[in-house]
């Protein structure tokens, strides 16, 4: 994804393949490395491992908490009028198209 991939790299996203043990281990090591070093901005983690429609809280995955650093809980909401951008059951391409063509995208 040429355009989106550039944004993802700039945000320093830590990729995780949930079905790969080595990928999960690598993600935990990256979290430890970035959380323990002042060179990186603070980490934003989604410990549920995904996003939901916001109607319920799903089980947290342990990987985000393994490094043992203090955690500041935050709730992120995306109020909307026409398009719910909280992922749902659509493809990434459709999600990005709908977000980029919506007049306003709000976040609280």
ABEGO torsion letter per residue (X at the ends): XAAAAAAAAAAGBBBBBAABAAAAAAAAAAAAAAAABAABBBBBBBAAGBBBAGABBBBBBAAAAAAGBBBBBBBBBBBBAABBAAGEBBBAAAAAAAAAABABBBBX
